[in-house]
Amino acid sequence: MKKHYIFSAIILLTVSGVAVSGESGKHRRDIFYGYESIRAYGFIPGNTGGIIVEALCTEGKRVIGGGWQLVSGGGYIVYGLGPNSDDNGYYIDMSSATSEPQNVEVTAICANVTKKR
């Protein structure tokens, strides 16, 4: 069963005991030239699979790009990566392939939504 964690773009959130003790996440939000850079941090315990870490744009903005990096750990499998189906965030779906836990950072680059005329 996949575990799906969504971390709000503005608040610092700590999740513990939801599925595996010690899971946590936090966000950082930077605004520059009308764009937002939203970072979500996730902890994937060793020998677990299918955990989604997602950085969400603030309301009214859509994702125009993003990426991820492994902060610490090694031996991982990535199942999915990219903009979410609503175009309001960027995600990674990954698991730890070893007993070593993974710390991952996901970044979403967001912009104001403009309607076509």
C-alpha positions in Angstrom: 0.0 0.0 0.0 1.4 3.4 -1.0 1.5 6.1 1.6 0.8 9.6 0.4 2.0 12.6 2.3 1.1 16.2 1.3 2.9 18.9 3.2 1.4 22.4 3.2 3.3 25.1 1.4 3.3 27.6 4.2 3.4 25.8 7.5 6.0 23.7 9.2 4.4 20.2 9.7 5.6 17.2 11.6 3.9 13.9 11.1 4.6 11.1 13.5 3.0 7.7 14.1 0.8 7.9 11.0 2.3 4.9 9.3 5.9 4.5 10.5 7.2 6.3 13.6 9.6 9.1 12.9 8.2 10.3 9.5 8.4 14.0 9.2 8.2 16.8 6.7 8.7 20.5 6.5 8.5 23.2 3.9 10.3 26.3 2.9 8.7 29.0 0.7 10.7 31.6 -1.3 9.1 34.2 -3.6 11.0 35.9 -6.3 9.9 37.8 -9.4 6.3 36.5 -9.1 7.3 32.9 -8.8 7.4 30.7 -5.8 9.8 28.0 -4.9 8.2 25.5 -2.6 10.4 22.8 -0.9 9.1 19.8 0.8 11.3 17.5 2.9 10.5 13.9 3.6 11.9 11.0 5.6 11.6 7.5 4.1 12.4 4.8 6.7 14.6 1.9 5.6 13.0 -1.1 3.8 9.7 0.8 3.0 8.2 1.4 -0.3 5.8 3.7 -2.2 6.1 6.8 -0.1 5.1 10.0 -1.9 6.6 13.4 -0.9 4.9 16.3 -2.6 5.5 20.1 -2.7 2.3 21.9 -3.3 1.8 25.4 -4.7 -0.2 28.0 -2.8 -3.8 28.5 -4.0 -4.2 30.1 -7.3 -0.8 29.1 -8.6 0.2 26.2 -10.8 3.4 24.2 -11.1 5.7 25.1 -14.0 8.7 23.0 -13.0 10.4 21.2 -10.2 12.9 18.7 -9.1 14.2 16.6 -6.3 17.4 15.7 -4.5 18.5 13.0 -2.1 19.7 14.8 1.0 21.0 11.7 2.7 20.8 8.0 2.3 21.4 5.6 -0.6 19.9 2.7 -2.3 16.5 4.0 -3.4 13.9 3.2 -6.1 11.9 6.0 -7.8 8.5 4.9 -9.0 7.2 8.3 -10.2 8.3 11.9 -10.5 6.9 15.1 -11.9 3.9 17.4 -11.7 0.8 16.0 -10.0 -2.4 15.4 -11.9 -3.9 18.7 -10.7 -0.8 20.8 -11.9 -0.6 22.3 -8.5 2.5 20.5 -7.1 5.5 18.4 -7.8 6.0 14.9 -6.3 8.3 12.0 -6.0 7.1 8.4 -5.3 10.0 6.4 -4.0 11.1 3.7 -1.6 14.2 2.7 0.3 15.9 -0.3 -1.3 18.0 -1.0 1.8 17.7 -0.7 5.6 19.2 2.8 5.3 16.6 5.6 5.6 16.4 8.2 2.9 16.0 12.0 3.4 14.6 13.6 0.2 13.8 17.2 -0.8 11.2 18.0 -3.5 10.9 21.4 -5.1 8.0 22.9 -7.0 8.4 26.1 -9.0 5.0 27.8 -9.1 3.5 30.8 -11.0 0.3 32.7 -11.1 -2.4 31.1 -13.2 -3.3 33.1 -16.2 -6.4 32.5 -18.3 -6.3 32.4 -22.0 -8.4 34.9 -23.8 
